[in-house]
Amino acid sequence: MYLFLLTLWLLQGFSYNPVEPNLAPPVRISNNPDQHEDPSALLAQDGRFYVVWASKLSSGTHLYIKSSEDGKTWQNEERITYGRGDNYYPSIVQAKNGTFHLAWYQLDRRQKEMQIWYSRSKDARTWIEPLQITHSGADWAPVIHQDSHGTIRIVWSSNQTQNRELFLVESQDGGQTWSSERQITSSAEEDDFPNMIETKNGELVLAWTRYAKGSPLLSYTKDGSAELVMARSMDAVHWSAPELCSPPDEKQRYIDLLPFIFEDSAREHLYLSWTSSRTGQRGDILMRDLSMDVNSVRRLTTEDKADYDGKIVRTRSPGKYLMVWVSDRDGKSDIYSRIFSWN
């Protein structure tokens, strides 16, 4: 995803859950005059939060990383990518052995191509030479994940079938070698923006944005057919039929996109957050407990700003979460964080 502000128009009202989270004030993470988007976050084994994002510079768009002990004060900014090409939509994970793994897509404007790339680091500062994962025409919006057996997977959206489907590669040796890519969705619709988690019983849960057949890729922020669907698998090969997980929208009045799945500290509850136009003109980040009624929705942003692309991690305090997201509240797109909880 390259730099944008959601152009969401004012649609009919949406009735959401009146029990709102306790939201700490937003803290800006990116602090230079460039445009910033596409955050990814984790709570690392050293107890620090890490956030990676894309910054548009005069020399191109590159990935940066920062860390924080408390989710409020951010420091140690490091640049990750260099060279030709614009780099977007990073996804970071830390493996059991402490290694950081990173996937993103690179846009080559001269060739008009988008490809998935990968790198890893022992300390989140020094990264190996990036490895190109895909070689087709338009591959973007990757998510990287390690399961409880140590398998690392990258899932992304690709147009190589002439409509957008989700594809996957796996590594069994810590990212040194990768399998051939495998298609994991097959539908007439357009599938985009995947996110994946493993539950405590070993089940993989995959959520993504689905658009109507023929929806152009660059219409992703304004196509009212956008909805969220979810599928489950025990082996990443055989997946359940996709099921709708965003609130109903039969008249396609709203835009629901950019899903993110997370759990509570006890791993008893599975939550879905996403970007939506349901609450107003400029977009908000919503969430719901997947075990509750589909219309029981909470807001994680309440300001009259363009807020989108939230990523959420548990903190070490049960019941408290860190969210990082993009907002234009200071006049341009920047990366923000906030701690939240609810009763």
Sequence and secondary structure as in RCSB ss.txt:
>XXXX:A:sequence
MYLFLLTLWLLQGFSYNPVEPNLAPPVRISNNPDQHEDPSALLAQDGRFYVVWASKLSSGTHLYIKSSEDGKTWQ
NEERITYGRGDNYYPSIVQAKNGTFHLAWYQLDRRQKEMQIWYSRSKDARTWIEPLQITHSGADWAPVIHQDSHG
TIRIVWSSNQTQNRELFLVESQDGGQTWSSERQITSSAEEDDFPNMIETKNGELVLAWTRYAKGSPLLSYTKDGS
AELVMARSMDAVHWSAPELCSPPDEKQRYIDLLPFIFEDSAREHLYLSWTSSRTGQRGDILMRDLSMDVNSVRRL
TTEDKADYDGKIVRTRSPGKYLMVWVSDRDGKSDIYSRIFSWN
>XXXX:A:secstr
  S              SS  EE   EE   SSSEEEEEEEEE TTS EEEEEEEEETTEEEEEEEEESSSSSEE
EEEE   SSSEEEEEEEEE TTS EEEEEEEEETTTTEEEEEEEEESSSSSB   EE   SSBEEEEEEEE TTS
 EEEEEEE TTSS EEEEEEESSTTSS    EE    SSEEEEEEEEE TTS EEEEEEEE TT  GGGTTT TT
 EEEEEEESSSSS    EE S   TT  S EEEEEEEE TTS  EEEEEEESTTSSS EEEEEETTS TT  EES
  SSS EEEEEEEE SSTTEEEEEEEE TTSS EEEEEEEE  
